[in-house]
Amino acid sequence: MFAKLGLDTKEEKKKLKLREQTIIDDFRVIDMYDAAIRRDLKTYQDRTGNWVKKFSSNDDAKLFATAQFGRYREVENFIQNHFSNPDAIRREVERREGK
């Protein structure tokens, strides 16, 4: 987005001033969005593996967020069960790398 405004470098972006009562309080949010949608890739077909989605309604967005983040306890248990022993993880990585 910033490139279209002729603001390609961090120094040029710093020149922008935010007004009070703005929706975005930090322009780095736009940089994060560009990174999340993989704007670095030219074709949409190559932009896979990101979590940015278009929504047609608030309910649509809520459904997606619930599906993505509603099972956090399950994920937390998986992480605790599989990654709580650093030595075991190191041995497994070394085994897979053939060391």
Secondary structure, DSSP 8 states (H G I E B T S, - for coil): -TGGGT--SHHHHHT----TT-S-S-THHHHHHHHHTTTTSSSGGG--S------SSHHHHHHHHHHHHTTHHHHHHHHHHHHS-HHHHHHHHHHHHT-
